[in-house]
Structure formats: C-alpha cells, structure tokens
C-alpha cells in the first residue's frame, strides 16, 4: 500500500488521525471503497510497528462472488496511486 497516497485534506476522525498510516489506510478504504481491512500495526510492538505501516490485512470468509466484488472495489485505489 506504499503507492497509495491518501488525500492530505481527508477528514479522518481524531481517533484515527493520531494512529499509524495503516489505520488511516484502513479507515479510508472502508469509507471510500466499502472494503474492510485490518491494520497490522496492532499485532506489533511499538518499536516494530513502523515495519508494517504500509501493509493491510484482508480476511475473506465469504463466497467467491463477495471476493470478486471486493477486488473490483479495490481497483478504485488506482486513482490514489503514484
């Protein structure tokens, strides 16, 4: 997710704005694309969290049609990539 450039003026709530980049990415993707993601820094110590700030975790426990819809929605990130 390192290529995804979040809009500098995006209205993150305070509880998200103060968190690492992966939280902002997760929130942004949920709000803008309707796909839930898990911020992996929650699984790392504070000293090592920086390693995964550009990563996200996705869990798909649904039928393939739901996975296909998520894939199509995630293509919406292209306009935010540089």
ZIQUIJO-V757729 format. One record per pair of residues at least 6 apart in sequence whose C-alpha atoms are under 8 Angstrom apart, sorted by the first residue. I is the first residue (numbers start at 0). J is the second residue. If there is no record, write none. Layout:
[[I | J] [I | J]]
This chain:
[[0 | 53] [0 | 54] [0 | 55] [1 | 53] [1 | 54] [2 | 80] [2 | 81] [3 | 76] [3 | 77] [3 | 79] [3 | 80] [3 | 81] [4 | 79] [4 | 80] [4 | 81] [5 | 24] [5 | 27] [5 | 79] [6 | 79] [11 | 23] [11 | 26] [15 | 22] [15 | 23] [15 | 26] [16 | 23] [19 | 40] [19 | 52] [20 | 52] [20 | 53] [21 | 38] [21 | 39] [21 | 40] [21 | 51] [21 | 52] [21 | 53] [21 | 54] [21 | 55] [22 | 37] [22 | 38] [24 | 55] [25 | 35] [25 | 36] [25 | 37] [25 | 38] [25 | 55] [28 | 34] [28 | 35] [28 | 36] [28 | 73] [29 | 35] [29 | 36] [32 | 72] [32 | 73] [32 | 75] [33 | 72] [34 | 69] [34 | 72] [34 | 73] [35 | 57] [36 | 55] [36 | 56] [36 | 57] [36 | 58] [37 | 55] [37 | 56] [37 | 57] [38 | 52] [38 | 54] [38 | 55] [38 | 56] [39 | 51] [39 | 52] [39 | 54] [39 | 55] [39 | 56] [40 | 48] [40 | 49] [40 | 51] [40 | 52] [41 | 48] [59 | 66]]
